[in-house]
Every structure is written in structure tokens, then in C-alpha cells.
Amino acid sequence: MTIARVLDRLYLLCGYLSAFFLAMIAVLTLAQIICRQLAFPLETSELSGFCLAASTFFGLSHTLVKGEHVRVSLFEGLSSAALRRTLEMWCCAIGALVAAFATYNVALFARDSHTFGDLSPGLMAVPMWIPQGTLVLGLGMLTIAFLHQLVRLMAGRMPQYLDKTTVLED
């Protein structure tokens, strides 16, 4: 199995994890509604927030390679194919740098939370490194996805996020 296939499967796994955590928000909300009707207090806002963060960050790499991120293509339409390729490489490189910077700093933050034993402020004392860890994993996969697309561009191939009608060669 090639590295590209492994990465594609990891992106898909991230997409499934994102969908799972999104569904968990619905399950937690439904449980809270049912418990409220039964006069049993159940607070799920904190866990739902953690699921929202996990869903958002796990979804980043999957939506990038599927071409679902919002793109501003004003300059792309006005430039030559060679310049478009250069712009795509520049954007992937900058995206990878920003994502790597964010991954590194969130990882440091999660490590500090683990070291100091930080707990969530709500009714459930959840160790903060657990939800922060989902952010680290999601941002790490986004960094890898940007680097993967950059390597594809440097090898003369199309990035996965562009549709097949886009021209990057003259």
C-alpha cells in the first residue's frame, strides 16, 4: 500500500471521526432533553462542547482534500496556468506552516494541562488534555494534508482539492 493510499485512508478516518463526534452532540442533547422530562438533572453542555471541538478539528484534513474548504479564487481566474501552480504551492506551504505552528502550540498547551492536572470547570471533572488532544490530532492531520498536497504539486500532479477541470499547466 502506498503512502498516498494510507494518507487518504487517514483523511477518511478523520472524516468519520468528525461525523461521529457531530452525532454525539445530537445524542447528548437528546439525552439531556429526555432526562429533563423525567425530572433527572443531566448537564451535557460541556461534553457537547468537547465533541464540537473534536468534530471541527478532525474534519479539517478531510474537507481539505475533498475540496470543501472555502477558497478565494479571484487571482486564480486572472492568472496564467503556471502562475496558478505557483500560487497553489505557495498557499499549501503557508497553510502547512500555519497548521504546524498551531499543532505545536496546542500540543504544548495540552502537555501543560496534563502536567498541571487541569480539569474542566463544569460538573464533570474531565482532564483537559483529553479534549485538547483531539485538537492536536486534527491539526496534525491538517498539517500532513497540506504537506501532501504540496508534494503532489511539486511532483507536477494536481492537488486532491481541485476539481478535474482546473488547469495548472499551459
Accessible surface in RSA format (square Angstrom, percent):
REM  Atomic radii and reference values for relative SASA: ProtOr
REM  Chains: A
REM  Algorithm: Lee & Richards
REM  Probe-radius: 1.40
REM  Slices: 20
REM RES _ NUM      All-atoms   Total-Side   Main-Chain    Non-polar    All polar
REM                ABS   REL    ABS   REL    ABS   REL    ABS   REL    ABS   REL
RES MET A   1   148.49  76.9  62.68  41.5  85.81 204.3  67.79  57.6  80.70 106.9
RES THR A   2    84.77  60.3  77.20  78.3   7.57  18.0  81.07 108.9   3.69   5.6
RES ILE A   3   136.05  77.4 131.85  98.2   4.19  10.1 132.61  95.5   3.43   9.3
RES ALA A   4    33.84  31.1  30.63  47.3   3.21   7.3  31.33  44.1   2.51   6.7
RES ARG A   5   130.23  54.7 129.09  65.8   1.14   2.7  42.08  57.5  88.16  53.4
RES VAL A   6    64.80  42.6  63.75  57.7   1.05   2.5  64.62  56.1   0.18   0.5
RES LEU A   7    24.89  13.9  24.89  17.8   0.00   0.0  24.89  17.5   0.00   0.0
RES ASP A   8    54.80  38.4  48.72  48.5   6.08  14.4  24.40  57.4  30.40  30.3
RES ARG A   9   125.72  52.8 120.19  61.3   5.52  13.2  49.91  68.2  75.80  45.9
RES LEU A  10    66.51  37.0  66.12  47.3   0.39   1.0  66.39  46.6   0.12   0.3
RES TYR A  11     2.21   1.0   2.21   1.3   0.00   0.0   2.21   1.7   0.00   0.0
RES LEU A  12    78.43  43.7  77.98  55.8   0.44   1.1  77.98  54.8   0.44   1.2
RES LEU A  13    91.40  50.9  89.40  64.0   2.00   5.0  91.03  63.9   0.37   1.0
RES CYS A  14     6.38   4.8   6.38   7.1   0.00   0.0   0.00   0.0   6.38   6.9
RES GLY A  15    13.43  16.6   0.00   N/A  13.43  16.6   7.63  21.0   5.80  13.0
RES TYR A  16   141.95  66.3 137.00  77.9   4.95  12.9  98.77  74.2  43.18  53.2
RES LEU A  17    56.40  31.4  55.95  40.0   0.45   1.1  56.32  39.6   0.08   0.2
RES SER A  18    17.82  15.1  17.79  23.7   0.03   0.1   3.71   7.9  14.11  19.8
RES ALA A  19    57.47  52.8  48.66  75.1   8.81  20.0  53.26  75.0   4.21  11.2
RES PHE A  20   107.93  54.0 100.86  62.5   7.08  18.4 107.12  64.9   0.81   2.3
RES PHE A  21    43.56  21.8  43.56  27.0   0.00   0.0  43.56  26.4   0.00   0.0
RES LEU A  22   104.07  58.0  99.86  71.4   4.21  10.6  99.88  70.1   4.19  11.3
RES ALA A  23    54.83  50.4  46.06  71.1   8.77  20.0  53.64  75.5   1.19   3.1
RES MET A  24    55.07  28.5  55.07  36.4   0.00   0.0  40.44  34.4  14.64  19.4
RES ILE A  25    38.03  21.6  38.03  28.3   0.00   0.0  38.03  27.4   0.00   0.0
RES ALA A  26    63.51  58.4  52.62  81.2  10.89  24.8  59.86  84.3   3.65   9.7
RES VAL A  27    82.64  54.4  80.67  73.0   1.97   4.8  81.78  71.1   0.86   2.3
RES LEU A  28    25.87  14.4  25.87  18.5   0.00   0.0  25.87  18.2   0.00   0.0
RES THR A  29    61.32  43.6  61.16  62.0   0.16   0.4  49.21  66.1  12.11  18.3
RES LEU A  30   103.20  57.5 101.92  72.9   1.29   3.2 102.84  72.2   0.37   1.0
RES ALA A  31    34.46  31.7  28.68  44.3   5.77  13.1  33.94  47.8   0.52   1.4
RES GLN A  32    27.70  15.5  27.35  20.0   0.34   0.8   5.67  12.1  22.03  16.7
RES ILE A  33    87.30  49.7  86.68  64.6   0.62   1.5  87.30  62.9   0.00   0.0
RES ILE A  34    86.75  49.4  85.42  63.6   1.33   3.2  86.75  62.5   0.00   0.0
RES CYS A  35    22.83  17.3  22.83  25.5   0.00   0.0   0.04   0.1  22.79  24.6
RES ARG A  36   156.81  65.8 139.87  71.3  16.94  40.3  56.99  77.9  99.81  60.5
RES GLN A  37   142.09  79.5 110.40  80.7  31.69  75.5  38.04  81.0 104.05  78.9
RES LEU A  38   131.78  73.4 106.97  76.5  24.81  62.4 112.24  78.8  19.54  52.6
RES ALA A  39    95.25  87.6  60.37  93.2  34.88  79.4  72.14 101.6  23.11  61.2
RES PHE A  40   118.55  59.3 116.94  72.4   1.60   4.2 118.11  71.6   0.43   1.2
RES PRO A  41   120.12  87.5  96.58  88.0  23.54  85.6 107.76  89.0  12.36  76.8
RES LEU A  42    68.74  38.3  54.47  39.0  14.28  35.9  57.80  40.6  10.95  29.5
RES GLU A  43    75.86  43.5  62.27  47.1  13.58  32.3  29.69  57.4  46.17  37.7
RES THR A  44     4.85   3.4   4.58   4.6   0.26   0.6   3.51   4.7   1.33   2.0
RES SER A  45    71.18  60.1  57.48  76.7  13.70  31.6  39.55  84.2  31.63  44.3
RES GLU A  46    36.16  20.8  24.67  18.7  11.49  27.4  32.95  63.7   3.21   2.6
RES LEU A  47    48.70  27.1  48.21  34.5   0.48   1.2  48.21  33.9   0.48   1.3
RES SER A  48    18.11  15.3  17.04  22.7   1.07   2.5  15.86  33.8   2.25   3.1
RES GLY A  49    37.16  45.8   0.00   N/A  37.16  45.8  30.28  83.1   6.88  15.4
RES PHE A  50    41.14  20.6  39.25  24.3   1.89   4.9  39.56  24.0   1.59   4.5
RES CYS A  51    14.71  11.1  14.02  15.6   0.69   1.6   0.64   1.6  14.07  15.2
RES LEU A  52   100.19  55.8 100.19  71.7   0.00   0.0 100.19  70.4   0.00   0.0
RES ALA A  53    28.95  26.6  23.60  36.4   5.35  12.2  28.63  40.3   0.32   0.8
RES ALA A  54     1.54   1.4   1.54   2.4   0.00   0.0   1.54   2.2   0.00   0.0
RES SER A  55     9.14   7.7   7.73  10.3   1.42   3.3   0.42   0.9   8.72  12.2
RES THR A  56    69.14  49.2  57.11  57.9  12.03  28.7  52.60  70.7  16.54  25.0
RES PHE A  57    49.84  24.9  49.56  30.7   0.27   0.7  49.56  30.0   0.27   0.8
RES PHE A  58    12.28   6.1  12.00   7.4   0.28   0.7  12.02   7.3   0.26   0.7
RES GLY A  59    10.10  12.5   0.00   N/A  10.10  12.5  10.10  27.7   0.00   0.0
RES LEU A  60    42.68  23.8  42.47  30.4   0.20   0.5  42.66  30.0   0.02   0.0
RES SER A  61     0.34   0.3   0.34   0.5   0.00   0.0   0.05   0.1   0.29   0.4
RES HIS A  62    40.86  22.3  40.86  28.4   0.00   0.0  31.32  32.3   9.54  11.1
RES THR A  63    46.23  32.9  46.15  46.8   0.08   0.2  43.10  57.9   3.13   4.7
RES LEU A  64    11.58   6.4  11.36   8.1   0.22   0.5  11.36   8.0   0.22   0.6
RES VAL A  65     9.46   6.2   5.30   4.8   4.16  10.0   5.30   4.6   4.16  11.3
RES LYS A  66   122.71  59.9 100.77  61.8  21.94  52.2  47.28  42.6  75.44  80.4
RES GLY A  67    27.52  33.9   0.00   N/A  27.52  33.9   3.51   9.6  24.00  53.8
RES GLU A  68   123.98  71.2  98.13  74.2  25.85  61.6  29.48  57.0  94.51  77.2
RES HIS A  69    58.34  31.9  45.52  31.6  12.82  32.8  34.83  35.9  23.52  27.4
RES VAL A  70   146.41  96.3 115.73 104.8  30.68  73.9 121.73 105.8  24.68  66.9
RES ARG A  71    94.51  39.7  65.44  33.4  29.07  69.2  39.43  53.9  55.07  33.4
RES VAL A  72   136.06  89.5 102.19  92.5  33.87  81.6 105.48  91.7  30.57  82.9
RES SER A  73    57.72  48.8  46.95  62.7  10.78  24.8  12.30  26.2  45.42  63.6
RES LEU A  74   117.90  65.7 105.95  75.8  11.95  30.0 113.67  79.8   4.23  11.4
RES PHE A  75   142.70  71.4 141.54  87.7   1.16   3.0 141.75  85.9   0.96   2.7
RES GLU A  76    34.84  20.0  33.10  25.0   1.73   4.1  10.22  19.8  24.62  20.1
RES GLY A  77    64.82  79.9   0.00   N/A  64.82  79.9  36.31  99.7  28.50  63.8
RES LEU A  78   144.30  80.4 108.33  77.5  35.97  90.4 113.29  79.6  31.01  83.5
RES SER A  79    17.23  14.6   4.15   5.5  13.08  30.1  10.63  22.6   6.59   9.2
RES SER A  80    63.30  53.5  45.91  61.3  17.39  40.1  46.10  98.2  17.20  24.1
RES ALA A  81     3.79   3.5   2.30   3.6   1.49   3.4   2.30   3.2   1.49   3.9
RES ALA A  82    58.59  53.9  51.72  79.8   6.88  15.6  56.53  79.6   2.06   5.5
RES LEU A  83    87.77  48.9  84.05  60.1   3.72   9.3  87.05  61.1   0.71   1.9
RES ARG A  84    41.72  17.5  40.97  20.9   0.76   1.8   4.99   6.8  36.74  22.3
RES ARG A  85    27.47  11.5  27.47  14.0   0.00   0.0  24.43  33.4   3.04   1.8
RES THR A  86    76.06  54.1  75.58  76.6   0.48   1.1  52.69  70.8  23.37  35.3
RES LEU A  87    57.32  31.9  57.16  40.9   0.16   0.4  57.32  40.3   0.00   0.0
RES GLU A  88     8.56   4.9   8.13   6.2   0.43   1.0   1.63   3.2   6.93   5.7
RES MET A  89    52.42  27.1  51.85  34.3   0.58   1.4  41.85  35.6  10.57  14.0
RES TRP A  90   153.12  61.4 147.33  71.3   5.79  13.6 130.36  69.5  22.76  36.9
RES CYS A  91    65.27  49.4  58.32  65.0   6.95  16.3  21.23  53.8  44.04  47.5
RES CYS A  92     2.03   1.5   1.80   2.0   0.23   0.5   0.19   0.5   1.83   2.0
RES ALA A  93    32.33  29.7  30.39  46.9   1.94   4.4  31.75  44.7   0.58   1.5
RES ILE A  94    68.96  39.2  68.96  51.4   0.00   0.0  68.96  49.7   0.00   0.0
RES GLY A  95    13.98  17.2   0.00   N/A  13.98  17.2  12.68  34.8   1.31   2.9
RES ALA A  96     5.41   5.0   4.78   7.4   0.63   1.4   5.07   7.1   0.34   0.9
RES LEU A  97   119.48  66.5 115.00  82.3   4.47  11.2 115.63  81.2   3.85  10.4
RES VAL A  98    95.45  62.8  92.77  84.0   2.69   6.5  95.27  82.8   0.18   0.5
RES ALA A  99     4.22   3.9   1.15   1.8   3.07   7.0   4.04   5.7   0.18   0.5
RES ALA A 100    40.83  37.5  35.35  54.5   5.49  12.5  37.24  52.4   3.59   9.5
RES PHE A 101   143.90  72.0 137.45  85.1   6.45  16.8 143.17  86.8   0.73   2.1
RES ALA A 102    30.82  28.3  26.23  40.5   4.59  10.4  30.82  43.4   0.00   0.0
RES THR A 103    24.91  17.7  24.91  25.3   0.00   0.0  24.91  33.5   0.00   0.0
RES TYR A 104   136.49  63.7 131.64  74.9   4.85  12.6  99.15  74.5  37.34  46.0
RES ASN A 105    57.40  39.6  51.63  49.9   5.77  13.9  25.16  60.6  32.24  31.2
RES VAL A 106    32.23  21.2  31.43  28.5   0.80   1.9  32.22  28.0   0.01   0.0
RES ALA A 107    36.54  33.6  30.89  47.7   5.65  12.9  32.31  45.5   4.24  11.2
RES LEU A 108    55.47  30.9  55.25  39.5   0.22   0.6  55.46  38.9   0.02   0.0
RES PHE A 109   122.52  61.3 119.68  74.1   2.84   7.4 122.12  74.0   0.41   1.2
RES ALA A 110    11.17  10.3  10.43  16.1   0.74   1.7  10.80  15.2   0.37   1.0
RES ARG A 111   139.80  58.7 132.77  67.7   7.03  16.7  66.83  91.3  72.96  44.2
RES ASP A 112    52.72  36.9  52.72  52.5   0.00   0.0   9.24  21.8  43.48  43.4
RES SER A 113     1.93   1.6   1.39   1.9   0.54   1.2   0.00   0.0   1.93   2.7
RES HIS A 114   112.80  61.7 101.01  70.2  11.79  30.2  59.12  60.9  53.68  62.5
RES THR A 115    94.34  67.1  62.38  63.2  31.96  76.2  54.80  73.6  39.54  59.8
RES PHE A 116   152.51  76.3 120.43  74.6  32.08  83.5 126.60  76.8  25.90  74.1
RES GLY A 117    47.79  58.9   0.00   N/A  47.79  58.9  33.35  91.5  14.45  32.4
RES ASP A 118    61.51  43.1  55.34  55.1   6.17  14.6  15.40  36.3  46.11  46.0
RES LEU A 119   101.25  56.4  77.95  55.8  23.30  58.6  77.95  54.7  23.30  62.7
RES SER A 120     7.07   6.0   0.00   0.0   7.07  16.3   0.00   0.0   7.07   9.9
RES PRO A 121   136.18  99.3  95.97  87.5  40.21 146.2 107.81  89.0  28.37 176.3
RES GLY A 122    37.99  46.8   0.00   N/A  37.99  46.8  24.16  66.3  13.83  31.0
RES LEU A 123   154.93  86.3 118.81  85.0  36.12  90.8 122.17  85.8  32.76  88.2
RES MET A 124    89.25  46.2  83.59  55.3   5.66  13.5  80.70  68.6   8.55  11.3
RES ALA A 125    66.39  61.0  41.94  64.7  24.45  55.6  42.43  59.8  23.96  63.5
RES VAL A 126    23.35  15.4  22.02  19.9   1.33   3.2  23.35  20.3   0.00   0.0
RES PRO A 127    47.10  34.3  47.10  42.9   0.00   0.0  47.10  38.9   0.00   0.0
RES MET A 128    42.73  22.1  42.73  28.3   0.00   0.0  42.61  36.2   0.12   0.2
RES TRP A 129   107.84  43.3 107.26  51.9   0.58   1.4  99.34  53.0   8.50  13.8
RES ILE A 130    84.11  47.9  79.51  59.2   4.60  11.1  80.81  58.2   3.30   9.0
RES PRO A 131    11.23   8.2   7.04   6.4   4.19  15.2  11.23   9.3   0.00   0.0
RES GLN A 132    15.03   8.4  14.59  10.7   0.45   1.1  10.17  21.7   4.86   3.7
RES GLY A 133    21.46  26.5   0.00   N/A  21.46  26.5  21.17  58.1   0.28   0.6
RES THR A 134    23.84  17.0  23.32  23.6   0.52   1.3  23.23  31.2   0.62   0.9
RES LEU A 135    37.45  20.9  37.45  26.8   0.00   0.0  37.45  26.3   0.00   0.0
RES VAL A 136    31.63  20.8  30.87  27.9   0.76   1.8  30.87  26.8   0.76   2.1
RES LEU A 137   110.39  61.5 107.07  76.6   3.32   8.3 109.27  76.7   1.12   3.0
RES GLY A 138     0.29   0.4   0.00   N/A   0.29   0.4   0.18   0.5   0.11   0.2
RES LEU A 139    13.76   7.7  13.76   9.8   0.00   0.0  13.76   9.7   0.00   0.0
RES GLY A 140    17.85  22.0   0.00   N/A  17.85  22.0  17.22  47.3   0.63   1.4
RES MET A 141    23.20  12.0  22.56  14.9   0.64   1.5  11.12   9.5  12.08  16.0
RES LEU A 142    17.83   9.9  17.83  12.8   0.00   0.0  17.83  12.5   0.00   0.0
RES THR A 143    16.76  11.9  16.76  17.0   0.00   0.0  16.76  22.5   0.00   0.0
RES ILE A 144    70.49  40.1  69.75  52.0   0.74   1.8  70.09  50.5   0.40   1.1
RES ALA A 145     0.00   0.0   0.00   0.0   0.00   0.0   0.00   0.0   0.00   0.0
RES PHE A 146    34.22  17.1  34.22  21.2   0.00   0.0  34.22  20.7   0.00   0.0
RES LEU A 147    83.27  46.4  83.16  59.5   0.11   0.3  83.27  58.5   0.00   0.0
RES HIS A 148    19.03  10.4  13.08   9.1   5.95  15.2  16.16  16.7   2.87   3.3
RES GLN A 149     0.00   0.0   0.00   0.0   0.00   0.0   0.00   0.0   0.00   0.0
RES LEU A 150    28.08  15.6  28.08  20.1   0.00   0.0  28.08  19.7   0.00   0.0
RES VAL A 151    93.11  61.3  92.33  83.6   0.79   1.9  92.69  80.5   0.43   1.2
RES ARG A 152    33.25  14.0  31.91  16.3   1.34   3.2   4.49   6.1  28.75  17.4
RES LEU A 153     1.71   0.9   0.00   0.0   1.71   4.3   0.00   0.0   1.71   4.6
RES MET A 154   132.33  68.5  97.65  64.6  34.69  82.6  91.90  78.1  40.43  53.6
RES ALA A 155    71.44  65.7  32.89  50.8  38.55  87.7  46.14  65.0  25.30  67.0
RES GLY A 156    47.15  58.1   0.00   N/A  47.15  58.1  23.47  64.4  23.69  53.0
RES ARG A 157   123.89  52.0 119.44  60.9   4.45  10.6  46.98  64.2  76.91  46.6
RES MET A 158    49.05  25.4  45.61  30.2   3.43   8.2  40.35  34.3   8.70  11.5
RES PRO A 159     0.48   0.3   0.00   0.0   0.48   1.7   0.00   0.0   0.48   3.0
RES GLN A 160    47.32  26.5  32.01  23.4  15.31  36.4  14.16  30.1  33.16  25.1
RES TYR A 161    19.59   9.1   8.87   5.0  10.72  27.9   7.66   5.8  11.93  14.7
RES LEU A 162    11.71   6.5   7.20   5.1   4.51  11.3   8.52   6.0   3.18   8.6
RES ASP A 163    88.05  61.7  74.22  73.9  13.83  32.7  44.36 104.4  43.69  43.6
RES LYS A 164   172.52  84.2 144.21  88.5  28.31  67.4 113.00 101.7  59.52  63.4
RES THR A 165   115.93  82.5  92.96  94.2  22.97  54.7  84.59 113.6  31.34  47.4
RES THR A 166    30.30  21.5  15.43  15.6  14.87  35.4  11.82  15.9  18.48  27.9
RES VAL A 167    83.34  54.8  76.76  69.5   6.57  15.8  79.83  69.4   3.51   9.5
RES LEU A 168     5.07   2.8   0.90   0.6   4.17  10.5   0.90   0.6   4.17  11.2
RES GLU A 169   102.35  58.8  96.09  72.7   6.25  14.9  52.98 102.5  49.37  40.3
RES ASP A 170   144.81 101.4  73.61  73.3  71.19 168.3  69.01 162.4  75.79  75.6
END  Absolute sums over single chains surface
CHAIN  1 A    10477.6       8891.4       1586.2       7876.2       2601.4
END  Absolute sums over all chains
TOTAL         10477.6       8891.4       1586.2       7876.2       2601.4
